[in-house]
Amino acid sequence: MQEFDAIRPYGDDEVEGAVRRLSNDPDFLLMVGRFRSPMFARWLPGLLRKRVKSWLKKEFGNARTIRDVQLRVQAYVTDLVERTTTRLTSSGLERLDRNTPYLFVCNHRDIVFDPMVVNHLLHLNGFETTRIAIGDNLLKNPVFAEMMRLNKSFVVQRDIQSPREMRQVFLTLSGFINHSLDDGHSIWIAQREGRAKDGVDQTDPAIIKMFYMSRKKEGLDFAEAMNRMRIVPVSIAYEYDPCDVDKARELETRERTGTYTKAENEDSEQIVKGLTGFKGHVHVHFGSPISESPDNPKDLAGLIDTEIRANYHLHASNLVAYNMKGVHPAAHDTPDVVGEEVVTAESWTPAELEAAEEELERRIEACDEAIRPYLISMYANPVLSSLNALEAKDQSSD
């Protein structure tokens, strides 16, 4: 594993030192304190740090392995899920083997909650949790870097200018992912760099090419290598996005000015908002492992897209947004109403549709007029993506 030292998660032998460093870090203590006691964090930060340090020593002082840490964190993840969702549901896990490692390729809506909720569901259903791919932009904060590497996260380097350096970075990443799978560790990775802020999920073929790089050196052909990775497309669907206004504002700014510059600590703030904000009903669908891969990255990316989109759980919020007038011209064209061909995990009751309409209207009225069309499109686009994917699957089966 030495060749992967620059990107790998912590091992069991590094747990004790990492926990000790976090327990003595004032920024980390205050960050945890804000979650537990926001008022104390504001008025008595010194006292709060002492209390958090004492609590950390009690909860994690005897942790010696990564599993120890995750088992102790599990209760707090459960509490967080219960406080920020109306319910959490899943489908598809019955088709997976608890003793087989998989490469979970997931649509990406929230920086931390996406992989967290996937691992939460895997744990609840008797699966081992995954190693998580995260961008190095999230590791600028040393405290957050410690936390993520303790949570089985590995680093994906971004913003590399040199093609030669990019190739080496991707080759190392490919080697680590394939080594992990061969060693019995499942992987979670987003289908693209960055969140799909407009609600249109699309797999980047460059990520698929990266998967293959280390296997190509071994002489495997593309389809065989991808079949061996046991890729599982994962669809995560939030009824409401805690960061929807922030995403809509970024989309409007990009279209109006051609660029968008993140504010200092913007990622950290959106991590907290995504974790602690209200999400309503969250559903995660685990697809069937891909066993008959196409013979090229572009077609495999398209297959993953179709599986992710066809298996969305469409919420009433999506339907209401889809049916709303005034969708921004840059968004997908949508008909006035959705027909009965939309397939979801459940039907919508009139009460659910009315509640969703009231909630979306509230969110729309609360944001600047210029960004409202983007917010509507964000919720509406998954409906059209789902319809198109279902049509594509029907055509391929004819």
N, C-alpha and C positions, 0 to 999 in steps of 0.2 A: 504493500500500500504506500510505500515511501514516494513513489512516482506521482501520487495523487495528494501529497501533503498540502499543497497550496489550495486545494478546493474541497477536500473531504470534510465530513462532519467529525466531531470529537468521538474518540473511542472510550471504552469503559475506564481505561487507566487515566483519562484526563478529566473525568467527572468531578472528582474531589477538588482539584485545583480550580476548575471553572466555577463551581458553586462557592468556593471561598472568595474568589475575586469578585463575584457578583454581590455577595453578602457584605462586602466592604466598599462597594462603589456607591457614593452618595447619589449619583444620578439615577442609578437603577433602583435604589431604595425609595427615592421620591416618586419614580415612575410607577412602581408597584403600589405605593401609598395612594397615588391619585385614583387608581382603580378601586381601592378598598375604602378610602375615606377622603373624598374630594375636598370637603370643608377643612379637614385637618391639614391637608397638603397646602392649602392657601394660607391658613392662619398660624399653624404650628408645625412647620416642616421639619424642624429639628427633632421634636418629640416623635413625629410620625416616623422618621427614619429609624429611630431607636426601636420603636415598636415593630416595624417591618423587619429589621435585622433580627430581632428576637424570634419573630414568627418564622423567618427563613431558616434559622438555625434549628428550630423545633421540627419543621416540616421536612427539610432537605439535608440537615446536618449529617444524617446517617446514610445518605444516598451514595452508592458506590458504582452503580452502572447506569447506562442510559435508560434501561428499562425501569430502574428504580425511580428516576426523575419523571419519566412519562406516566408511570402509575400514580405518582403523587400529584402530578398536574391534572390528571384525568378528572378528578372531582371538580376542579375549578373550570375546566373546559365544559363539563356538563352543566354547571351553574350558569356559565356565560351563554351557552346555547339556549337554555331554558329562559333566561332573562331577555334575550334579544330576538327570539323567534316565537311565533305562535305554535309552530310544530316543525319537527324535522322528520322527513320521510326518505325512504330510499327504495330502489328496485334494482334487480339484476344480479345481486350478490349470490343468489342461489346457483348461478351458472359458473361461479368461480370456485377453485379448489383452495382451501385454507393453507395447504402445504406447498403451493406453487407460487413463485415470484412472478409479478407482472409489471409491465411498464404502463402505468396509468397516464394517459395523455388527456388533459382536462381543458375545457374552455375556461377562460380566466376573467373573472368579474371583480374579485376582491384580493388584495395583496396577500393577506395572511389567512383570512377566514376560509378561502377555497381549500387549500391543502389541510388546514386544521380540521374542517368538517369532514373531509374525505377520510382522514386518519381516525377521527372520532367514530365514524360509522364502521370502519374496518375493525377497530378495537372492540366495539360493542357486539360485532358479529363473529368474533373469534379469530380474526385475521391479525397477522403482524402489521404494525404500522410501516409506512413507507419512508424511504429517504427522499427528501424534498429538494428540488432544484429552485434556488433563489438567485436573483440578480445581484451582482456585487454593489449596485447602487444602494441597496438596502443595508450594506455592511459598513457604510461610512461612519455610523455610530458604533463605537466599540462595544457598548453595552448590548445593543441589539445583535451584534455579530456573535457575542458569547451565547446569548439566549438561543439563537437559531442553530448554532453548531451543536449545542446541547440537545436540540430537538431533531437531530438526524438530518440537518440541512447541509447541502453542498452548494458550492459557488459556481454560478454561470457568469463569466466575465463579459462585460458589454463595452460598447464604444471603443472598439479596437480599430485603429486606422490602417495598420499594415496588413495586407493580405497574407503575407507569410506568417506573421504573428497570429492572425486570426485562424489560419489553418492549424497551427500547433495547439492553440487553445481548444479548438473544436476536437482535435484528435485526442487530447487529454481527457476532455469531457466525455467523448464517446467511449474511450477506454474505461473510465470510471463507471459509467452507466452499465456497460456490458459486464465488467468485472463484478459489479454489485449483483446483477441478475444471476450470473453464474454462481455467485456465492450465496444465493438464496435470499437476497434483499430486494423487495419491490421498490419501485421508483415512482414518484409523482413529479410530473413536469407539465407546465402550461403549453398549450398548442402554439403559442406565439410569444414573442417578447412584449411585455406590457399588457395591461388589461384591455379588453374589447369595450371601449367606452361608449360606442354607439350601439351596442347590443348585437353586432354582427360578428359571429365567431368564425374565424378562419385559421386553419393550420398553416404555418409557415413551412414550405418545403425545405428550407434551409435547415430546420430542426431535424427533419427526417434524414436529410443527407448526413447530418452530424451523427445520428444514431449509427449509420452504416460505416463510418470511416474506419473504425478499428477492426470491424469484421472484414472489410474489404482487404485490409492488410493480411488477414488470415486466409484469403482466397475464397471466401464464401460469396456466392452471387447475392444480389440485392434481396430478392424475394425470400430466399432461404434464411438469410440473416434476420429479416424482419419477422418472419414466422417464428424463429427461435426466441425473439424478444417478447412474444406474447403481449402485443399491444392491446390495451383495453381503453377504448374511447369513453370518456366520462363527461356526462352533461350535468352541470350544476345550475339550478334555476332559483333565483331569489324573487319572492313576491314584491319586495321593495328593496331598493339599493340605498344604503345609508349615505353613499357618496354620489348620488345621482346629480345633485345640483353642481357639485364640483366638476364632475365629468362633462356635464352639459356646458358649463362655462368654458372649459378647456376646448371643447369642440367648436364652440362659437368663435372663440379667440383665434384658433388656428385657421378657420375658414375666412375670417375677416382680415387677419394680418399675415397669414401664411406661416406663422410660427407660434410657439408657446414656450415660455420660460418658467420653470417651476420655482416657486418661492422657497426660501430656506426652510428646511424641516417639513416641507409639504408632504413627502412620503410618510414621515413619522406620524404626522397629524392624521393622514388618511388611514393609516394602519389602525390607529386608536378609534377613529370614527367607524371604520368598517367592522371592527371587533365589537364595539359597544353599542352601535346604532341599531335601530329597529329594522328587522328584515322580513317580518311576517312569516309566511310558510316557505321553508327551504326544502327543495327536493333534489336528491342526487341519484342519477341513473348510471349504473355501471354496465357498459356494453359487453358483448361477447368478445373474447380474445380473437384477434384477427389471425386466422390460420391459413388463409389463402391470399397473401399479399400481392398487389400488382407488382410489376417488375421495375418500377421507377418511382422516385420520391414524389413527383407531382401527382400522380394518380393515387398513391397511397394517402397523401395529404387530403385529396378530394374524398377518398373513402372515409377517412376519419371525420371529415366535416359532415358528410352525409349522416353518419351514425350519430354524431353528437347532436345535430339539428333535428333529426327525425325522432330522437328520444328526449327532446325537451319536455319538461313538465310545464305546460303553459298555464299561468295563473290568470285569475280574473283581471288583474291589473294589466296584463299583456293584451287581453281581448279588448278591454275598455280603451286602452291607448290606441290600439289598431283601428278601432272604430271612430276615434275622434277625428274631427275635421281639422284642417290647417296644419297637416304634417308638413314639415319643412321640405321644400322642393328637392333638396339634396338627398333626402332620405328615400328609401324604397317607395315606389308607387304602391298604394294599397287600395283595394276596393272599399266600398262604403261599409259593407258588413262581412262578417266571417260566416261561411257556410258550415254545414254540418260535417264537412270532411275534416275539420280540425280534430285531431285525436289527442286526448289528454288523459292523465291518470284518473281524472274524475270529471264529472259534469259540474257546470257552474249553476248555482241557484240564483234566482232573482235577487235575493238578499245579498249574496256575495258580490254580484255585479254592481249593485247599488252602493255597497260599502266601498268597493274598489274605485268606483267613479267619484265618490265623495273624497276619498283619500288623494286620488290623483289631481282632482281639481284644487284641493288644498295645497298640494305641493307646487302646482303650476302657478297659483296665485301668489305664492310666497317668494317666487324667484323673479328675476328681471325679465321683462317682456322679450328681450332679444334672445334669451336662451331657452325660452319655453318650447319652441318647436323641436329642439334637440333633446330635451327631456322626454317629450312625447315619443319621439322616434326611438329612443333608447329602450323604452318598454314595448313599443309596437314591432320593432324589427324581428324579434324572435318568432313572431307568429308567421310572417312571410317566409323566413328561413325554414321553419318547420314544414310549411305547406310545400315549398319547393323540394325539400329533402324527401318528403313522403312520396311526392310525385316521381322523383328520380328513382326511388327504390321500387315503386310499382312498375316503372318502365323497364328497369333492369331485370325484374323477375318474369316479365312477359316472354 
